[in-house]
Amino acid sequence: MKHGFIDKAGNIVIEIKYDEINALSNGLLQVKYNCKWGLIDETGKEITSRFYDRIKEFANGLAIVELNGKFGFIDKTGKEVIPLIYDNASNLSKCGNKW
């Protein structure tokens, strides 16, 4: 079954082509297409220029992405700000630290 979105009038807002769609807390949507993950906005515009094996939730403005066993980070515009060259990655949050 493929997923997408239509508006109240029945107009297709997000093309019905995705295997899975998950809402993220920042207004972006995580979409699965042909066993890979990418990001789109609420209008269906693709944010990531390519699809990844995994994309984790954003923390501190960045999300961990994995492709072919290598990890890196993207920002909310989909730009790879830390290249996918690492064997593992962690996105630490403030967790109650006082500034």
MARLUMRO-164387 format. One record per residue (C-alpha): residue number from 1; residue in one letter; x, y, z. Coordinates in Angstrom, 1 decimal. Example, Ala and Ser with C-alpha at 12.3 -4.5 7.8 and 13.67 -1.06 7.14 Angstrom:
BEGIN
k r px py pz
1 a 12.3 -4.5 7.8
2 s 13.7 -1.1 7.1
//
This chain:
BEGIN
k r px py pz
1 m 0.0 0.0 0.0
2 k 1.3 3.5 -0.9
3 h 0.8 6.6 1.2
4 g 0.4 10.3 0.6
5 f -2.0 13.1 1.6
6 i -5.0 14.8 0.1
7 d -6.8 18.0 1.3
8 k -10.4 18.3 2.3
9 a -11.4 18.9 -1.4
10 g -9.8 15.7 -2.5
11 n -6.8 17.3 -4.1
12 i -3.5 15.5 -3.8
13 v -1.1 17.5 -1.6
14 i 1.6 14.9 -1.2
15 e 2.0 12.3 -4.0
16 i 0.7 8.9 -3.1
17 k 3.9 7.0 -3.7
18 y 5.5 6.5 -0.3
19 d 5.8 3.2 1.6
20 e 5.6 4.9 4.9
21 i 5.2 8.5 6.3
22 n 6.1 9.7 9.8
23 a 5.6 13.2 11.2
24 l 8.6 14.7 12.9
25 s 8.3 17.4 15.6
26 n 9.7 20.2 13.4
27 g 7.0 20.1 10.7
28 l 8.9 17.8 8.4
29 l 7.8 14.4 7.3
30 q 10.0 11.4 7.2
31 v 9.2 9.3 4.1
32 k 10.1 5.8 3.1
33 y 10.5 5.1 -0.6
34 n 12.0 2.0 -2.1
35 c 13.3 0.9 1.3
36 k 15.2 4.2 1.8
37 w 14.3 7.2 4.0
38 g 14.1 10.9 3.1
39 l 12.5 14.1 4.3
40 i 9.8 16.2 2.7
41 d 7.9 19.3 3.9
42 e 4.1 19.6 4.4
43 t 3.7 20.5 0.7
44 g 5.5 17.4 -0.5
45 k 8.7 19.1 -1.5
46 e 11.7 16.9 -1.0
47 i 14.1 18.3 1.6
48 t 16.8 15.7 1.3
49 s 18.7 15.5 -2.0
50 r 19.0 11.7 -1.5
51 f 17.4 8.9 0.5
52 y 19.2 7.2 3.4
53 d 19.1 3.8 5.1
54 r 18.0 5.6 8.3
55 i 17.2 9.1 9.5
56 k 16.8 9.7 13.3
57 e 14.8 12.4 15.0
58 f 16.3 15.9 15.1
59 a 18.1 17.1 18.2
60 n 20.0 20.3 18.5
61 g 19.0 21.2 15.0
62 l 20.7 18.1 13.4
63 a 19.6 14.6 12.5
64 i 21.8 11.5 12.3
65 v 21.6 9.8 8.9
66 e 23.1 6.5 7.8
67 l 23.9 5.3 4.3
68 n 25.8 2.1 3.5
69 g 27.0 1.7 7.1
70 k 28.4 5.2 7.4
71 f 26.9 8.0 9.6
72 g 26.8 11.7 9.3
73 f 24.4 14.6 10.1
74 i 21.9 16.7 8.2
75 d 20.3 20.0 9.2
76 k 16.6 20.9 8.8
77 t 17.2 22.1 5.2
78 g 18.5 18.6 4.3
79 k 22.1 19.7 3.9
80 e 24.7 17.2 5.0
81 v 26.6 19.3 7.5
82 i 28.8 16.5 8.8
83 p 29.8 14.0 6.1
84 l 28.8 10.4 6.1
85 i 32.2 9.0 7.0
86 y 31.8 7.8 10.5
87 d 31.2 4.2 11.8
88 n 28.8 5.4 14.5
89 a 27.1 8.6 15.7
90 s 25.3 10.1 18.6
91 n 23.3 13.3 18.9
92 l 23.5 14.4 22.5
93 s 20.9 16.8 23.9
94 k 21.2 19.3 26.8
95 c 19.3 16.9 29.1
96 g 18.8 19.4 31.9
97 n 22.1 21.2 31.7
98 k 21.9 24.8 32.9
99 w 23.7 27.5 30.8
//
